[in-house]
C-alpha cells in the first residue's frame, strides 16, 4: 500500500465489453473480469439500469425478514432452475464472504436442529481463498491472510489441494486422486468425524492458480462426506454462472453438493448480491416446531439487487453467454498455450475462461522463485509493466508465482490474441531481467 504514496491510484471511469478506461483516457483490456466477476462484460449498463430503475419505481427496498417481495421470489426460482441436483432453497446475502459465512453457520445449526450433537469444524484446502469476514477468513487456507487476525473462529482443518504441477511426473491421475482422498479421510478421522459439519471446496481452486481436479476426485470427496455424515459445500462464488463453460462447476464435475455459495456472476457484479443454495433435506429441520436458522442479512434479496441479477441471467440466456464459453474454451486454451514456449512459463492450467500461468526459474526442474524474487518479479516488475501495457490480470504468489487470467465471458479471439501478445512480451522481458 505504501506504493500509493508516490503513485496515483488508477481511477476507472468507463467500461465497454472487455475494456475499461481511466480518468486520463488510458484504455485497458480487463483480463480479470473485475476479480472473476463481470461475466457479461461492461456493455449492458443501459439494459441492466432500466431493470434497476423500474424496480426503484415499484419498490426500492423492503426486508425479507418475515416478508417477501416478487423479485426475490422470482430470482430464487430462476437460480433453482439452473442449479444441479436437488439444490433449490436460497438464502440471499450481499456477497461472497457473507455467503461462505452463512453456509458455515447453516451447516453448524443443521446438526443442532436435528439433535445430532455438536458439529462445528470445517474442512477446506491449503492455499484456498474463501473470503475476508472472520468466519470465511478462518476457512481460508492462506496463512499470510489469516495471521494478522488470529485467533480466528475455531476450528478449521486444511487438506492438500489439487495442484498437480509439483507432484511426481510419473504419478497417474488415479494415484494422485487416491493420495488426495487418503489425506482428506485421515484428516477427518484425526479431527473426529462427529465434530465435522462441513467440507468446503471450490470446483476449480482459484488461489494458487486454477487447480483443476484429477479424475475421480469429486466422486471420492462425495463418498467420504457421505461415509461420515458431513455436508459438502461447493464454493461457486467464482466458478458459478458460466466461468467454467457450464452454469456451475458442480454440474461440470458432477460434485452433487449439499450446499453451494454463489455471488459475483449472479449479477455479473452489476449489483452486490450473493446467496447460499441448499437442498430441501438441509432446510427441513428448520421448518419444524420452534426451530429456526438464527441468521439474517438486512440487504439479503434486496429487490433492486434481485432485479439486476434477474436481468443478468436473462441476458446470459438470451445471448448464449455460457454456450459461448463452452464453444470457445478450447481455442482460448490453445491460444494461451503459446506462452509455454517461453522459458519462464512452466505451466498453463485451468478450464473454461479461468486460467493461470505458473512462472518458474527452471522448466526442467520446475524450480520456483523464492520470496524475495517473487516480490521483485511480480510486484516490482510484472504488475506495473502489465498496467503500463494496458492489460489487467493478476500476479499472485499466495502459492507458487502465477499470473491469473479470467476475462469477461464475452471475450473472443481478438481478446485472446491481445492477452497472449502483451503477456508474452512482458514475460519475455521479465526473463531477461531475471537472467541479467
C-alpha positions, 0 to 999 in steps of 0.5 A, a space after each residue: 500500500 505504501 506504493 500509493 504514496 508516490 503513485 496515483 491510484 488508477 481511477 476507472 471511469 468507463 467500461 465497454 465489453 472487455 475494456 475499461 478506461 481511466 480518468 486520463 483516457 488510458 484504455 485497458 483490456 480487463 483480463 480479470 473480469 473485475 476479480 472473476 466477476 463481470 461475466 457479461 462484460 461492461 456493455 449492458 449498463 443501459 439494459 441492466 439500469 432500466 431493470 434497476 430503475 423500474 424496480 426503484 419505481 415499484 419498490 426500492 427496498 423492503 426486508 425479507 425478514 418475515 416478508 417477501 417481495 416478487 423479485 426475490 421470489 422470482 430470482 430464487 426460482 430462476 437460480 433453482 432452475 439452473 442449479 444441479 441436483 436437488 439444490 433449490 432453497 436460497 438464502 440471499 446475502 450481499 456477497 461472497 464472504 457473507 455467503 461462505 459465512 452463512 453456509 458455515 453457520 447453516 451447516 453448524 445449526 443443521 446438526 443442532 436442529 436435528 439433535 445430532 450433537 455438536 458439529 462445528 469444524 470445517 474442512 477446506 484446502 491449503 492455499 484456498 481463498 474463501 473470503 475476508 469476514 472472520 468466519 470465511 477468513 478462518 476457512 481460508 487456507 492462506 496463512 499470510 491472510 489469516 495471521 494478522 487476525 488470529 485467533 480466528 473462529 475455531 476450528 478449521 482443518 486444511 487438506 492438500 489441494 489439487 495442484 498437480 504441477 509439483 507432484 511426481 511426473 510419473 504419478 497417474 491421475 488415479 494415484 494422485 486422486 487416491 493420495 488426495 482422498 487418503 489425506 482428506 479421510 485421515 484428516 477427518 478421522 484425526 479431527 473426529 468425524 462427529 465434530 465435522 459439519 462441513 467440507 468446503 471446496 471450490 470446483 476449480 481452486 482459484 488461489 494458487 492458480 486454477 487447480 483443476 481436479 484429477 479424475 475421480 476426485 469429486 466422486 471420492 470427496 462425495 463418498 467420504 462426506 457421505 461415509 461420515 455424515 458431513 455436508 459438502 459445500 461447493 464454493 461457486 462464488 467464482 466458478 458459478 454462472 458460466 466461468 467454467 463453460 457450464 452454469 456451475 462447476 458442480 454440474 461440470 464435475 458432477 460434485 452433487 453438493 449439499 450446499 453451494 455459495 454463489 455471488 459475483 456472476 449472479 449479477 455479473 457484479 452489476 449489483 452486490 448480491 450473493 446467496 447460499 443454495 441448499 437442498 430441501 433435506 438441509 432446510 427441513 429441520 428448520 421448518 419444524 416446531 420452534 426451530 429456526 436458522 438464527 441468521 439474517 442479512 438486512 440487504 439479503 434479496 434486496 429487490 433492486 439487487 434481485 432485479 439486476 441479477 434477474 436481468 443478468 441471467 436473462 441476458 446470459 440466456 438470451 445471448 448464449 453467454 455460457 454456450 459461448 464459453 463452452 464453444 470457445 474454451 478450447 481455442 482460448 486454451 490453445 491460444 494461451 498455450 503459446 506462452 509455454 514456449 517461453 522459458 519462464 512459463 512452466 505451466 498453463 492450467 485451468 478450464 473454461 475462461 479461468 486460467 493461470 500461468 505458473 512462472 518458474 526459474 527452471 522448466 526442467 526442474 520446475 524450480 520456483 522463485 523464492 520470496 524475495 524474487 517473487 516480490 521483485 518479479 511480480 510486484 516490482 516488475 510484472 504488475 506495473 509493466 502489465 498496467 503500463 501495457 494496458 492489460 489487467 490480470 493478476 500476479 499472485 504468489 499466495 502459492 507458487 508465482 502465477 499470473 491469473 487470467 479470467 476475462 469477461 465471458 464475452 471475450 473472443 479471439 481478438 481478446 485472446 490474441 491481445 492477452 497472449 501478445 502483451 503477456 508474452 512480451 512482458 514475460 519475455 522481458 521479465 526473463 531477461 531481467 531475471 537472467 541479467 
